[in-house]
Amino acid sequence: MLAFILNVMATIVYAVAASLLLAKIRVKAALHFSPSIPFRCLIYSLLALGALYLLRVIFFYRGQGIPGIYLKEDHYLRITFTCLPIYCITFTSIASKNLRNLLLKRSLMFLPGIYALFILLAVLIQKEFTTGVLFSGFASALCLTCILSGFMQFFVLNKELKYQFELGQKEIRSFWLLIVTLPVISLAAYLLVGLGFIWPARIFFALFVPAHIFFITAIIMKDTNLVYGGRWVEETQIQDSVACQTLQEKHNNITRVYMDIYQKIKDYLTREKAYKSPAFTRNDMAVGVGTNITYVSRALNECAGVSFKQLINSYRVKHAQEYFRQHPQARLIELCNESGFRSLTALNIAFRENVCMTPGEWCRKELSKINNEKDYEKQE
């Protein structure tokens, strides 16, 4: 009875989630927006998960023991469809479109190979080739392919997270924990189900229902701060509408204005080196380029994806690096004062964000490089 109630609840949750997302699409369609492909895939994955639990409800209601007969296959499919919604979200956090396409192609290439391997092993071990063997092999291969795709996403995103500055360390750490935890837990559940231990997989299903609800809520509310990057909640405009063309022209004009301001900002910083002053503010920047602080912030965000503080710190770090190359015996406090940092702590944080190492580590590495070059010149 408890299993029946839980399956009914899961069916309702995922059906409501898919319905709300479909309603969001209809609302946005009135504004000449169409959902992105990942957004559609997210809806389809939720519908598939809801349909799977609905089938379980029907089987339980009719007293049919099909889920018991195909116990492992049932859990393999549920592991797969439980992972898919979150993978749809994390997949589009990969910035490069070419890299996303390559990752998708490799994931799809795994499926037929793994499926054929499972069928071959089943035939060799069980000495039979039946419909049950085909279904069992497909469920197992699909689950394993999904898990491998999760690990590939982790390795790709793990590299990109090192260069993200728009989110705080807490948000980045939370997202990193998600992308590494999901494939690891799903792999553990897959292996334990294969060994006959079912209860860990059931805990896995229960844990990820709140996670799905969290992400769906974030999408519906469009709170991009809740999820890394927020790229997966973006929509694309329908290109055939007159309204879209008018909006696009206005957007292009605004973009040109921001690009012009951004170029002036770069020229001003290169020419005046105003970042060397610890007291340099966003208002000083606005006065220097002949605009206001709002336009400065928007230009930096639109054209570079950084804040004023991040931009200034990047210039200060570059200046500190150039200064050290010219003065290899300089101490950290000298680099700090010369580059415009208020304290050694600020210098340390900026170096970690921009070069992924402390200033001391970078200086030692650069000094070793300089000494090696000198030794090479002496040998010549």
C-alpha positions in Angstrom: 0.0 0.0 0.0 2.8 2.4 0.9 4.5 1.7 -2.5 1.3 2.5 -4.3 0.9 5.8 -2.4 4.5 6.9 -3.1 4.2 6.1 -6.8 0.9 8.1 -7.0 2.6 11.0 -5.3 5.6 10.8 -7.7 3.3 10.7 -10.7 1.5 13.8 -9.5 4.7 15.7 -8.7 6.2 15.1 -12.1 3.0 15.6 -14.0 2.4 19.0 -12.3 6.0 20.0 -12.9 5.7 19.2 -16.7 2.4 21.0 -16.8 3.8 24.1 -15.2 6.7 24.2 -17.6 4.3 23.8 -20.5 2.2 26.6 -19.2 5.3 28.8 -19.0 6.0 28.0 -22.7 2.5 29.2 -23.6 2.9 32.4 -21.7 6.2 33.2 -23.3 4.9 32.3 -26.7 2.6 35.4 -26.5 5.8 37.5 -26.2 7.3 35.9 -29.3 9.6 33.6 -27.4 10.0 29.9 -28.1 11.7 27.4 -25.6 15.2 26.3 -26.2 16.0 22.7 -27.1 17.3 21.9 -23.6 14.2 23.4 -22.1 12.0 21.1 -24.3 14.2 18.1 -23.3 13.7 18.9 -19.7 9.9 18.8 -20.1 10.1 15.5 -22.0 12.3 14.0 -19.3 9.8 15.0 -16.6 7.0 13.6 -18.7 8.9 10.3 -19.2 9.6 10.1 -15.5 5.9 10.8 -14.7 4.8 8.2 -17.2 7.1 5.6 -15.7 5.6 6.1 -12.3 2.1 6.1 -13.8 2.8 2.7 -15.3 3.9 1.4 -11.9 0.7 2.8 -10.3 -1.4 0.9 -13.0 0.5 -2.3 -12.4 0.1 -2.0 -8.6 -3.6 -1.2 -8.9 -4.3 -4.2 -11.2 -2.3 -6.5 -9.0 0.1 -7.3 -11.8 3.6 -8.3 -10.8 5.5 -7.0 -13.8 7.6 -4.6 -11.6 8.5 -7.5 -9.5 9.4 -9.7 -12.5 11.6 -7.0 -14.0 12.8 -5.6 -10.7 16.3 -4.7 -11.8 15.2 -3.3 -15.1 12.5 -1.2 -13.4 15.2 0.3 -11.1 17.6 0.9 -14.0 15.0 2.8 -15.9 14.1 4.9 -12.8 17.7 5.7 -12.2 18.1 6.9 -15.8 14.9 9.0 -15.8 15.7 10.4 -12.3 19.1 11.7 -13.6 17.9 13.1 -16.9 16.1 16.3 -15.7 19.2 17.5 -13.8 21.5 16.5 -16.6 19.4 18.6 -19.0 20.0 21.5 -16.7 23.7 21.0 -16.1 24.4 20.1 -19.8 23.5 23.6 -20.9 25.8 25.1 -18.3 28.6 24.1 -20.7 29.5 27.4 -22.5 30.8 26.0 -25.8 28.1 24.9 -28.2 30.6 22.7 -30.1 31.6 21.1 -26.9 28.0 20.4 -26.0 27.4 18.8 -29.4 30.5 16.7 -29.1 29.5 15.5 -25.6 26.1 14.6 -26.8 27.4 12.6 -29.8 29.8 10.7 -27.6 27.0 9.9 -25.2 24.8 8.6 -28.0 27.7 6.5 -29.4 28.1 4.8 -26.1 24.6 3.4 -26.0 24.7 1.0 -29.0 28.1 -0.3 -28.0 27.2 -0.9 -24.4 23.9 -2.5 -25.5 25.6 -4.9 -27.9 28.1 -5.8 -25.2 25.4 -6.6 -22.6 23.4 -8.7 -25.2 26.6 -10.6 -26.1 27.4 -11.3 -22.4 23.8 -12.4 -21.7 23.8 -14.8 -24.6 27.2 -16.2 -23.6 26.3 -16.6 -19.9 22.6 -17.5 -20.1 22.8 -19.4 -23.4 19.5 -17.9 -24.6 18.3 -14.9 -26.7 14.8 -13.8 -25.7 12.7 -10.6 -25.5 13.5 -10.4 -21.8 17.2 -10.4 -22.5 16.8 -7.6 -25.1 14.7 -5.5 -22.6 17.1 -6.2 -19.7 20.1 -5.3 -21.8 18.6 -2.1 -23.1 17.6 -0.9 -19.6 21.0 -1.6 -18.2 22.8 -0.1 -21.2 20.6 3.0 -21.1 21.3 3.5 -17.4 25.0 3.0 -17.7 25.2 5.4 -20.7 23.4 8.1 -18.7 25.8 7.7 -15.8 28.8 7.9 -18.1 27.3 11.0 -19.6 27.1 12.5 -16.1 30.8 11.8 -15.5 31.8 13.4 -18.8 29.7 16.5 -17.9 31.5 16.7 -14.6 35.0 16.6 -16.2 34.0 19.3 -18.7 32.2 21.6 -16.2 34.9 21.1 -13.6 37.4 22.9 -15.9 34.9 25.7 -16.6 34.1 26.4 -13.0 37.7 27.4 -12.3 37.2 30.5 -14.5 33.8 31.6 -13.3 33.6 34.9 -11.4 29.9 35.8 -11.6 29.0 33.6 -8.7 30.3 33.4 -5.2 32.4 30.6 -3.9 29.4 29.1 -2.0 27.3 28.8 -5.2 30.1 27.4 -7.2 30.9 24.9 -4.5 27.2 23.8 -4.3 27.0 23.4 -8.1 30.3 21.5 -8.2 29.0 19.2 -5.4 25.8 18.5 -7.4 27.6 17.6 -10.7 30.0 15.2 -8.9 27.4 13.7 -6.5 24.8 12.8 -9.0 26.8 10.5 -11.2 28.7 9.0 -8.2 25.4 8.2 -6.4 23.7 6.9 -9.5 26.7 4.6 -10.3 26.6 3.3 -6.8 22.8 2.7 -7.1 23.3 1.0 -10.4 26.0 -1.4 -9.1 24.1 -2.2 -5.9 20.9 -3.0 -7.9 23.0 -5.3 -10.1 24.2 -7.1 -7.0 20.6 -7.4 -5.7 20.6 -4.6 -3.1 17.4 -2.6 -4.0 16.9 -0.3 -1.0 19.8 2.2 -1.8 18.2 2.9 -5.1 14.9 3.7 -3.4 16.7 6.1 -1.1 18.2 7.7 -4.3 14.8 8.2 -5.8 13.4 9.7 -2.7 16.3 12.1 -2.3 16.1 13.5 -5.8 12.4 14.4 -5.7 13.1 17.6 -3.6 16.1 18.3 -5.9 13.8 18.2 -9.0 11.2 20.4 -7.2 13.9 22.9 -6.4 15.1 23.2 -10.0 11.6 23.4 -11.4 10.7 26.1 -9.0 13.9 28.0 -10.0 12.9 27.7 -13.7 9.3 28.8 -13.2 10.4 31.8 -11.0 13.3 32.4 -13.3 15.6 33.1 -10.4 19.0 32.6 -12.1 20.8 33.1 -8.9 19.5 29.7 -7.6 21.3 27.8 -10.3 24.8 28.2 -11.8 24.8 30.5 -14.9 21.0 30.3 -15.5 21.6 29.6 -19.1 19.1 26.7 -19.1 16.2 29.1 -18.4 16.9 31.2 -21.5 14.5 31.2 -24.4 15.0 32.1 -28.0 12.9 34.6 -29.9 10.8 33.5 -32.9 12.6 35.0 -35.8 9.6 35.3 -38.1 7.7 37.9 -36.1 7.7 41.7 -36.8 7.9 42.4 -33.1 11.0 40.2 -32.8 12.7 42.1 -35.6 11.9 45.5 -34.0 13.1 44.3 -30.6 16.3 42.9 -32.2 17.1 46.2 -33.9 16.7 48.0 -30.6 18.8 45.4 -28.8 21.5 45.8 -31.5 21.5 49.6 -31.0 21.8 49.2 -27.3 24.6 46.6 -27.6 26.6 49.0 -29.8 26.3 51.7 -27.2 27.6 49.3 -24.5 30.4 48.1 -26.8 31.5 51.7 -27.3 31.5 52.4 -23.6 33.4 49.2 -22.9 36.0 50.1 -25.5 36.4 53.5 -23.8 36.8 51.8 -20.4 39.6 49.6 -21.7 41.3 52.5 -23.5 41.0 54.7 -20.3 42.5 52.0 -18.1 45.4 51.3 -20.5 46.2 55.0 -20.9 45.7 56.4 -17.4 46.4 53.2 -15.3 43.8 54.5 -12.9 43.5 51.1 -11.3 46.8 51.7 -9.5 45.0 53.9 -7.1 43.3 51.9 -4.2 40.7 54.6 -4.0 39.6 54.3 -7.6 35.8 53.9 -7.8 33.1 53.1 -10.3 32.2 56.8 -10.2 35.7 57.8 -11.1 35.5 55.4 -14.1 32.2 56.9 -15.2 33.7 60.4 -15.1 36.8 59.3 -17.0 34.9 57.8 -19.9 32.1 60.5 -19.9 29.1 58.5 -18.8 27.4 57.4 -15.6 27.9 54.5 -13.2 24.8 52.6 -14.5 26.1 52.5 -18.0 29.5 51.5 -16.8 28.0 48.5 -14.9 25.8 47.5 -17.8 28.6 47.8 -20.3 30.9 45.6 -18.3 28.1 43.0 -17.6 26.9 42.9 -21.3 30.3 42.9 -23.0 32.6 41.2 -20.6 30.3 39.4 -18.1 32.2 40.9 -15.1 31.6 43.5 -12.4 33.6 46.7 -12.0 35.5 45.1 -9.1 36.4 42.0 -11.1 37.6 44.1 -14.1 39.8 46.4 -12.0 41.3 43.4 -10.0 42.1 41.7 -13.3 44.0 44.8 -14.5 45.8 45.0 -11.1 46.8 41.4 -11.3 48.2 41.8 -14.8 50.1 45.0 -13.6 51.5 43.1 -10.6 52.7 40.3 -12.9 54.4 42.7 -15.3 56.0 44.5 -12.4 57.4 41.3 -11.0 58.8 40.3 -14.3 60.7 43.6 -14.4 61.6 43.5 -10.7 62.0 39.8 -9.8 63.3 40.6 -6.3 60.1 42.5 -5.4 58.2 41.5 -2.3 54.5 40.8 -2.1 53.8 44.0 -0.2 55.6 46.0 -2.9 53.4 44.3 -5.6 50.4 45.1 -3.4 51.2 48.8 -3.2 52.3 49.2 -6.8 49.2 47.5 -8.2 46.6 49.4 -6.2 45.5 46.7 -3.8 44.5 47.8 -0.3 45.9 44.8 1.5 47.8 41.5 1.0 44.5 39.7 1.5 42.9 41.5 -1.4 46.0 40.7 -3.5 45.8 37.0 -2.5 42.1 36.8 -3.4 42.5 38.5 -6.7 45.4 36.2 -7.7 43.4 33.1 -6.8 40.4 34.3 -8.9 42.5 35.3 -11.9 45.4 32.9 -12.1 44.1 30.1 -9.8 47.1 30.3 -7.4 48.3 32.6 -4.7 50.7 35.5 -5.5 53.5 33.7 -3.6 53.1 30.5 -5.7 52.9 32.5 -8.9 56.0 34.5 -8.0 58.0 31.4 -7.2 56.9 29.8 -10.5 57.8 32.9 -12.5 61.1 33.3 -10.7 62.0 29.8 -11.5 61.1 30.4 -15.2 63.3 33.6 -15.2 66.3 31.8 -13.7 65.9 28.9 -16.2 65.9 31.4 -19.1 69.1 33.1 -17.7 70.8 29.7 -17.4 69.9 28.9 -20.9 71.3 32.2 -22.2 74.5 31.6 -20.4 74.9 28.1 -21.9 74.5 29.6 -25.4 
